[in-house]
């Protein structure tokens, strides 16, 4: 069996949603509680219950980095656009920004609030935005200037009683979209940090999560009314302030009315997935055909605490029971890989060779006339950004080689540190007491006559002699006859 991870098409993504549970990522005894995949799809940052952050190489499923800086569980994670920084929020109210290559903490902030959400700006690596549910405030941190800027929305009378519950950036980072407990969507200007407008998506209910796709400008919202709505970004931007915004499609479980906690979207923006809050089960909807795919079921009894669709593959990652589960697709090797005239036989048979069947070539045939073709130069170093599987629709094209020379190239592959890789050191097992012991002699190979010994036959002469000796024994050696005891009447 082989894992179906990439297709030969230009989109570099598979057609079809995940179908079954593939594997679990080994986190070396850590209890995972949240995760985040970088936009290249090469590394996964996993937040643990102990406060540590482990970075796993997605190809090998091996831990390559360990980041330490929180004493309590990690509640939120995010990667920078270039993949060189990781922002984390913990239950102790602190937020840290780590350098992935050096594993050092660049800066740390204390918000005195738990369950914070943290997000990097999609285009500016120096801006980190934090949502504090305790006081329903949004703060942007400028890492280069060490400044804090707050978003103001309380001055609007329509939003005086609203509390922001979730936030998300648009594709280019031009807008910051916030959801409230009153079913309002607030639009902020991410450059000026000011309020733009607000609109309503339905009746009064809480917006739990907002997900923005990397392609096709789609916005997915998960609300407490158990509906998942899909909007187009331009419909939200062009909507009138205070009015109802029209959704493009809406999904829910009409039979059991399942309550969903986490939502995600495929890299080609075709499928929407959601995880329940009471079971490890994932529901997938097809936006093109408006149908429901086969649900994915994980381990029984575990409740998922996080979910994310892989950024470049048709695979879904979930965190449940302290473990990271991977759902994907499998392919089976078929007969199409063999020659067209290949035949599969069950029994042996005599093959009658035809004339010239196994000849390498016809000796009497004329040599074909070959036309000389011009040489074609193939550039194996430069790769246009449009061919990158992690490219989004709104990303500008640039030369990776020039960016590498100026030190501005993204960190696509995370280098492994020596501390995180378990290696064998022969010097660790060296002990002077152990060296003084004499080595055991090598085992000698037994001969065949020692292995296969002939059984010994009984000697009848010795048997007769033993019988004669038994008859000539004294009375002391003989046993006394048993005395019959009278029965009690």
C-alpha positions in Angstrom: 0.0 0.0 0.0 1.2 3.5 -0.8 0.1 6.9 0.6 -1.4 9.1 -2.1 0.1 12.5 -1.4 0.7 14.3 -4.6 -0.6 14.2 -8.1 1.2 14.8 -11.4 -1.2 17.6 -12.3 -0.3 21.2 -12.3 -2.4 21.9 -9.2 -0.3 19.5 -7.2 -3.3 18.4 -5.2 -5.4 15.2 -5.4 -8.9 15.1 -6.5 -11.2 13.8 -3.8 -11.3 14.3 -0.1 -9.6 12.1 2.5 -11.1 8.6 3.0 -9.7 6.9 6.1 -7.4 7.2 9.1 -3.8 7.0 7.9 -1.5 7.2 10.9 -0.6 9.0 14.1 2.3 11.4 14.5 4.7 10.4 17.3 5.3 13.3 19.6 7.6 11.4 22.0 5.3 11.2 25.0 4.0 14.8 24.8 0.3 15.4 25.2 -0.8 17.5 22.2 -3.5 20.1 22.5 -3.2 22.3 19.3 -1.4 22.3 16.0 -0.6 24.6 13.0 0.9 23.8 9.6 3.1 26.3 7.8 1.9 27.5 4.4 4.5 25.3 2.6 3.1 22.1 4.1 6.6 20.9 5.2 6.4 21.3 8.9 3.8 21.1 11.7 4.0 23.0 15.0 2.3 21.1 17.8 1.5 22.8 21.1 1.6 20.5 24.1 -0.1 20.3 27.5 3.3 20.9 29.2 3.8 24.2 27.4 6.4 23.0 25.0 6.1 23.3 21.2 7.5 20.6 19.0 8.0 21.0 15.2 7.6 17.9 13.2 8.8 17.4 9.6 5.7 16.3 7.7 7.5 14.1 5.2 9.4 12.0 7.8 7.0 12.5 10.7 10.0 13.1 13.0 10.5 15.9 15.5 13.1 18.3 14.3 12.8 21.2 16.8 11.6 21.7 20.4 10.6 25.2 21.6 10.4 25.8 25.4 8.9 29.0 26.9 5.5 28.3 28.5 4.8 26.7 31.9 1.1 26.0 31.0 -0.6 24.4 28.0 -0.4 26.1 24.6 -3.8 27.5 23.4 -3.0 29.0 20.0 -0.2 28.8 17.4 0.6 30.5 14.1 3.5 30.6 11.5 4.8 33.7 9.9 4.6 34.2 6.1 8.2 33.3 5.6 8.1 30.3 8.0 11.0 31.6 10.1 8.9 32.7 13.2 6.2 31.0 15.3 3.9 32.9 17.6 2.3 31.1 20.5 -0.3 31.9 23.3 -0.5 30.0 26.5 -3.0 29.5 29.3 -0.8 31.5 31.6 -1.7 34.7 29.6 1.7 35.1 27.9 2.4 35.3 24.2 5.9 34.4 22.8 7.5 34.7 19.4 10.1 32.1 18.6 12.9 32.0 16.0 12.5 28.6 14.4 16.1 28.2 13.4 17.7 29.1 16.7 14.7 28.1 18.9 15.2 31.4 20.9 12.4 33.7 22.1 12.5 37.0 20.3 9.9 38.7 22.4 7.4 37.9 25.1 4.2 39.7 26.2 1.9 39.2 29.2 -1.8 39.8 28.7 -3.1 38.4 32.0 -5.8 36.5 30.1 -6.2 32.8 29.1 -7.6 31.2 25.9 -6.0 33.9 23.7 -6.0 33.7 19.9 -2.8 34.7 18.1 -2.3 35.4 14.4 0.5 36.6 12.2 -0.1 39.2 9.6 -0.2 37.3 6.2 2.3 39.7 4.6 4.0 41.6 7.4 6.2 39.3 9.7 6.5 42.2 12.2 2.8 42.3 13.2 1.2 39.8 15.5 -2.4 40.2 16.5 -3.8 38.8 19.7 -7.5 38.4 20.7 -8.2 38.4 24.5 -11.7 36.9 25.1 -11.6 38.0 28.7 -12.2 41.7 27.9 -13.0 41.1 24.2 -10.1 43.3 23.0 -7.9 43.0 19.9 -4.2 44.1 20.2 -1.6 44.2 17.4 2.0 43.9 18.4 4.7 45.6 16.3 7.8 43.4 16.9 10.3 45.8 15.3 9.1 48.9 17.2 8.0 47.2 20.4 4.6 48.9 20.2 1.0 47.8 21.0 -2.0 49.0 19.0 -5.6 48.3 20.0 -8.6 48.1 17.7 -11.5 50.2 18.8 -15.1 49.4 18.0 -17.0 50.1 21.3 -17.8 53.7 20.1 -20.4 52.3 17.7 -23.8 52.1 19.5 -24.8 49.0 17.5 -21.8 47.1 18.9 -21.8 48.4 22.4 -23.0 45.0 23.8 -21.1 42.8 21.4 -18.1 40.7 22.5 -15.6 39.6 19.9 -15.1 35.8 20.0 -12.9 35.1 17.0 -10.7 36.8 14.4 -9.1 36.1 11.0 -7.0 38.0 8.4 -8.0 38.2 4.7 -5.6 36.8 2.1 -3.4 39.8 1.6 -3.9 41.0 5.1 -5.8 44.1 4.0 -8.7 43.4 6.4 -9.1 41.9 9.8 -12.5 40.1 10.1 -13.9 39.6 13.6 -17.0 37.7 14.8 -19.0 38.5 17.8 -21.5 36.8 20.1 -24.4 38.7 18.5 -23.8 37.2 15.0 -22.0 40.3 13.7 -19.0 40.4 11.4 -16.8 43.4 12.0 -14.3 44.6 9.3 -11.1 46.4 10.4 -8.4 48.0 8.3 -5.3 46.0 9.1 -3.0 48.9 8.1 -4.6 51.7 10.1 -6.0 49.4 12.8 -9.4 51.2 12.6 -13.0 50.2 12.3 -14.4 50.1 8.7 -17.9 48.6 9.0 -20.0 45.8 10.4 -22.7 43.5 9.0 -24.9 40.8 10.3 -24.9 37.2 9.0 -28.0 35.8 10.7 -30.0 36.0 14.0 -28.4 36.5 17.4 -25.9 33.7 17.9 -22.2 33.4 18.6 -19.6 33.2 15.7 -17.2 30.5 16.9 -14.6 30.4 14.2 -13.7 32.2 10.9 -11.6 30.6 8.3 -10.3 32.4 5.2 -9.3 30.2 2.2 -6.0 30.8 0.4 -7.8 30.6 -3.0 -11.0 31.9 -4.5 -11.6 34.5 -1.7 -13.9 32.4 0.4 -14.8 33.0 4.1 -16.2 30.2 6.2 -17.9 30.8 9.5 -18.9 28.4 12.2 -21.7 29.6 14.4 -23.5 28.3 17.5 -26.8 27.9 15.6 -25.1 24.7 14.1 -24.8 26.1 10.6 -21.6 26.5 8.6 -21.8 29.4 6.1 -19.6 30.1 3.2 -19.3 33.7 2.0 -17.3 35.4 -0.7 -14.9 38.0 0.5 -16.1 40.7 -1.9 -19.7 40.3 -0.7 -18.6 41.0 2.9 -16.5 44.0 1.8 -19.2 45.5 -0.4 -22.1 44.8 2.0 -23.8 47.8 3.5 -23.0 48.6 7.1 -25.5 47.1 9.6 -27.4 45.0 7.0 -27.6 41.3 6.5 -24.9 39.8 4.3 -25.9 37.1 1.9 -24.0 33.8 2.2 -23.0 31.8 -0.9 -23.9 28.4 0.7 -24.9 26.9 4.1 -24.4 23.5 5.5 -25.7 21.6 8.6 -26.8 18.2 9.8 -30.5 18.3 9.2 -31.1 14.9 10.9 -29.1 15.0 14.2 -28.3 18.7 14.3 -24.7 18.1 15.2 -22.7 20.8 17.0 -19.5 21.6 15.2 -16.5 23.1 16.9 -13.7 23.4 14.2 -13.9 24.0 10.5 -11.3 23.9 7.7 -11.0 24.0 3.9 -9.1 22.1 1.3 -6.2 23.9 -0.5 -8.1 24.1 -3.7 -11.1 25.6 -1.9 -13.5 22.8 -3.0 -14.2 20.9 0.2 -15.2 22.2 3.7 -14.7 20.0 6.7 -16.0 20.3 10.3 -15.3 18.3 13.5 -17.9 17.6 16.2 -17.6 18.6 19.8 -18.8 15.2 21.2 -17.0 12.6 19.0 -13.9 12.2 16.8 -15.8 12.4 13.6 -15.3 14.7 10.6 -17.9 15.7 8.1 -16.9 16.9 4.6 -19.0 18.9 2.1 -18.3 19.3 -1.6 -18.9 23.0 -2.7 -19.0 22.1 -6.4 -21.6 19.3 -6.2 -23.3 20.4 -3.0 -23.0 16.8 -1.6 -21.7 15.2 1.6 -18.6 13.0 1.3 -18.0 9.9 3.4 -17.5 10.9 7.0 -14.1 10.2 8.7 -14.1 8.5 12.1 -11.2 8.4 14.4 -10.7 6.7 17.8 -13.8 6.1 19.8 -14.2 8.1 23.0 -11.8 10.9 22.1 -13.0 14.5 21.5 -11.0 16.6 19.0 -9.3 19.7 20.4 -8.1 21.1 17.0 -8.4 20.5 13.3 -6.6 21.7 10.2 -6.6 20.7 6.5 -3.1 20.4 5.1 -2.0 23.4 3.1 -0.9 21.5 0.0 -2.3 17.9 0.3 -5.7 16.3 0.6 -5.1 15.3 4.2 -6.7 16.4 7.4 -4.9 16.6 10.8 -6.7 16.5 14.1 -5.7 16.5 17.7 -7.7 14.1 19.9 -6.7 12.3 23.1 -3.3 14.0 23.2 -2.4 12.5 19.8 -2.1 13.9 16.3 -4.2 11.9 13.8 -3.7 12.1 10.0 -6.6 11.3 7.6 -5.8 10.8 3.9 -6.2 8.6 0.9 -4.6 5.3 -0.1 -4.0 3.9 -3.5 -3.4 0.2 -4.5 -0.9 -0.9 -7.1 -2.9 -2.1 -10.2 -2.0 -4.1 -13.3 -1.7 -0.9 -15.3 1.9 -0.7 -14.3 2.8 -3.8 -16.3 3.2 -4.2 -20.1 0.1 -4.2 -22.2 0.5 -7.9 -23.2 1.2 -9.0 -19.7 -0.7 -12.1 -18.5 -1.1 -13.3 -15.0 -1.0 -17.2 -14.8 -2.0 -19.5 -11.9 -0.4 -22.7 -13.1 2.8 -23.6 -15.0 2.5 -24.3 -18.7 4.9 -25.0 -21.6 5.7 -21.9 -23.6 6.2 -22.3 -27.3 8.8 -19.8 -28.5 8.1 -18.0 -31.7 10.8 -17.1 -34.2 12.4 -13.9 -33.3 10.4 -13.5 -30.1 13.4 -12.9 -27.8 15.7 -11.2 -30.4 16.9 -7.8 -29.4 16.4 -6.5 -32.9 15.8 -7.4 -36.5 19.2 -7.9 -38.1 17.9 -7.7 -41.6 15.9 -4.5 -41.1 17.2 -1.2 -42.4 18.5 1.4 -39.9 16.0 4.2 -39.4 17.0 7.6 -40.4 17.2 9.9 -37.4 16.6 13.6 -37.8 18.8 15.7 -35.6 16.9 17.8 -33.1 18.0 21.0 -31.5 19.1 21.0 -27.9 16.7 22.4 -25.4 17.9 24.2 -22.3 16.2 23.2 -19.1 16.5 25.4 -16.1 16.6 23.1 -13.0 17.3 25.9 -10.5 14.6 28.5 -11.1 11.0 27.6 -10.6 8.2 30.1 -11.2 6.1 30.8 -8.2 3.0 29.8 -10.1 4.2 26.2 -10.1 4.6 26.1 -6.3 1.9 24.0 -4.6 1.8 26.4 -1.6 1.2 29.5 -3.7 -2.1 31.4 -3.2 -4.1 33.3 -5.8 -3.0 36.7 -4.4 0.7 36.2 -4.1 3.1 38.1 -6.2 5.8 36.3 -8.3 9.4 36.8 -7.2 12.8 35.2 -7.8 13.7 32.8 -5.1 17.4 32.8 -6.0 17.6 36.6 -5.7 15.7 36.5 -2.4 18.2 33.9 -1.1 21.1 36.1 -1.9 19.6 39.0 0.1 18.6 36.8 3.0 14.8 37.3 2.3 14.0 33.8 1.1 11.3 31.9 3.1 12.3 29.0 5.3 10.6 26.2 3.4 12.3 23.2 5.1 13.0 23.4 8.8 16.5 22.2 9.6 16.7 19.5 12.3 18.6 20.3 15.5 21.0 17.8 17.0 19.2 17.8 20.4 15.9 16.6 18.9 17.4 13.7 17.0 18.1 10.5 19.0 21.5 9.1 17.9 23.7 6.3 19.2 27.0 7.4 20.8 29.4 4.5 21.4 31.3 6.5 24.0 28.3 6.6 26.3 28.4 2.9 26.8 32.1 2.8 27.6 32.7 1.6 31.2 36.1 0.7 32.7 34.6 -2.1 34.7 32.9 -3.4 31.6 36.2 -3.3 29.7 38.0 -5.5 32.3 35.6 -8.4 31.8 37.0 -11.1 29.6 35.0 -11.8 26.5 33.1 -15.0 26.3 34.6 -17.6 24.0 32.8 -18.0 20.7 30.4 -20.9 20.5 31.7 -23.9 18.7 29.7 -25.4 16.0 28.5 -28.8 16.8 29.2 -31.7 14.6 26.5 -33.7 12.9 27.2 -36.7 15.0 26.6 -34.7 18.2 23.4 -33.2 16.9 21.9 -36.5 15.5 22.8 -39.2 18.1 21.7 -42.7 17.7 19.4 -43.9 20.5 20.8 -46.5 22.9 19.3 -49.9 22.7 18.6 -51.8 26.0 21.2 -54.3 27.1 19.4 -57.6 27.9 22.4 -59.1 29.7 22.5 -56.3 32.2 18.7 -56.7 32.7 19.1 -60.4 33.6 21.9 -59.7 36.0 19.9 -57.1 37.8 17.1 -59.6 38.2 19.5 -62.2 39.7 20.9 -59.6 42.1 17.4 -58.7 43.3 16.5 -62.3 44.0 19.7 -62.8 46.1 19.0 -59.8 48.4 18.6 -60.2 52.2 15.4 -60.2 54.1 16.2 -56.7 55.4 16.0 -55.4 51.8 12.7 -57.1 51.2 9.5 -55.3 51.9 7.2 -56.5 54.7 3.8 -57.7 53.7 0.9 -55.4 54.3 -1.3 -56.3 57.3 -5.0 -56.2 56.8 -6.7 -54.2 59.4 -10.1 -55.1 60.7 -13.0 -53.0 59.8 -14.8 -51.2 62.5 -18.3 -52.5 63.1 
